[in-house]
Amino acid sequence: MTEIEIQNLLREKPTRLLLRLLEDARIEGICACPTERIVGPDGITRQHYVDVSYPQIKTELATREHIPNKIESKAIRRTKARRQ
């Protein structure tokens, strides 16, 4: 796949999936990102993957909205509860 195709693929993926892929890529520098599922003529579903590098994932995540971690989520819930 070309760089632009990989960018488009990553743009379609949910942020939480990208965060999991980022963890995998931190160790190896590259990880397998699921692309599509194809049902073969034998009826078996196969998942296709493409190798994505750590910098590619970081670049896409930089464009996304921040997802709060556990501590931040707890603080947000408390703040909302106090307002009500």
Summary of the structure (lengths in Angstrom):
residues: 84
radius of gyration: 17.1
end to end distance: 50.2
largest distance: 57.5
contacts: 183
relative contact order: 0.17
helix: 56%
strand: 23%
